[in-house]
């Protein structure tokens, strides 16, 4: 009976991965719809102000 827990753990892990993948895909689809509509925050701009890159002396 030592094999049963291993199979059970694999099935449990597979179920968790499947649920996480489904949630990730739903989130990505929602982001894509938001970008297509032109609403919502832009990806990669969190915490950055425009014009700050390369605005200093030196370097």
Secondary structure, DSSP 8 states (H G I E B T S, - for coil): -HHHHHHHHHHHHHHHHHHHHHHHHHHHHHHHHHHHHT-S--TT-TT--TT-TT-SS--
